[in-house]
Each structure stands twice: as structure tokens, then as C-alpha cells.
């Protein structure tokens, strides 16, 4: 059974709180954003390793599908923490910014869509 985004967000938030307490991390607005950048860098590194476009780690780790998925999970988890810290209702924002286009473009062929009709 799949959790709703709110349930997942709450669980990720709990893990974030535990991690911050265990490691004595004081999080602020900058920390959340910088942590996102860090995790994106780690995902990028795994992507390049998996694609054979980066040198393997000196210890031979990384470059696997599991490592890529783990970094994607880290990035997503940190993004959820960023949303929570900044009180962003991502579901409403996605509706407003992305999904409103469905009504506009559903039924148009690719050429019409590309030309902005």
C-alpha cells in the first residue's frame, strides 16, 4: 500500500528530526537549501559513475543502480524537509504550476503543442 504524500512527508520529517538530534545539527533556511545542493551533487556523481562517464571511487563503491536509487532517495527526502521547513504546499504548487496545463494541452498533437497553439 502506498502512503499519501502527507503521510510520507510526516515520516520523512520524523527521520530528519532524529538525524538532526543525533548529530547535533542546527538547521536553518540556508542549511536546507545547501543540503539539497549537496544531495544533488551526490546523485549526479552516481549518475555519471553508472553511465561510465566518471572515474570509479577509490574504494570501488558506487556506480550501481542501488547507489543511484539511494542518492535519489536522499535528494527526495531532503527536498521534503525543505518543503516542510519553508511551509510549501507542494501539491497546491504542482496543481497551479504544472497540472493546469493538462486541460490546455490534452488532445493536441505534438506539432500543435510545440508551436504553442
N, C-alpha and C positions, 0 to 999 in steps of 0.2 A: 504494500500500500504506500502510495506516495504522499508525503506531507505537503500541506499548503505552504506557500511562501512565508506566511506569517509564522507558522509552526517552525519551519526551518530557520527563519531569522531568529526566533527566540532561542533555539538550541545553539545556533552559532554564537549568539550573544552570550550565552552561559559559558561556552568554551572560551570566548575572548576574555570574559571577566576572570575566569580561573587562571588562564595563562598570564594575564597581567599581574594578578596577585602573586602567583608562584614565582614570577621573575622580577617582581618589584618594578613594573613598568608604569610610569605615569603617562597616560595617553592624553593627547590634546588634538586639536583640529589638524595641526601640521603632521603629527605622528600618523594619523590615519591615512592621510594622503601620501606621505612618504613611504609608508608600509605598502601601499598599493603599487607604487613605482618599483619598490624592491621586488615584490612578488611578480610583477610583470617581467622584470629582468630575468628572474629565475625561470619563468615559463618560456621566455624567449630562448634562453640558453638550452633548455631541454628540447625545444622545438628544433633548434639548429643541430644539436647533437643527434637527434633521431633522424634528421634529414641528411646527416653526413656532411654538414657544412660547418662544423666546428670540431676542434681537437677534443678528443676524449678527456675526461677528468683524469688527473694523475693517479687516482686510486681505482680507476676503472668503473666508477659508479656513474649512473645516469645514462642517458641515451636510450632509454627503454620506454615502451608505451606506459608502463606503470608509473615511471618517474614523471612523464609528461602529464598524466592524469592527476598525480599528486600535486604538481605545481599549479595545474588549473584549479584544483580544489582549494589550494592556498589562496590564489588570487580571488576566487569567488568568495571565499569566507571573509577575506579582508575587505572586499567590496561591500559585503553585507554589513560588516562592522562600520564601515564608512557611512553607509546609508543610515544606520541606526544612530550613529553619533551626530549626524547632521540633520536628523529628523526629516529625511527624504522619503516620501511615499512613492517608491519606485513603480508600483503598479499603476498609480494615477499618472505618473510622469510618462510611462510607456504608452498608456492609452492616449494621452494628449499629444505626445511627440511622434509616435510610430504608428499605432494602430488606427488612428484617424485616416491614414492613407488607404486602408483596405477598402473602404466604401468608395473612395475616389478612383482607385485603380482596378478593382475587381472587374473582370470581364474585358479589359482592354488587352489587345495583343502586345507582344514585346515591342514592336515598332512604334505603336501609339504611346506606350509607356515611356520609351526612350526619348521621344520627341516632346514629351511633357504635355501631351493632349489630355 
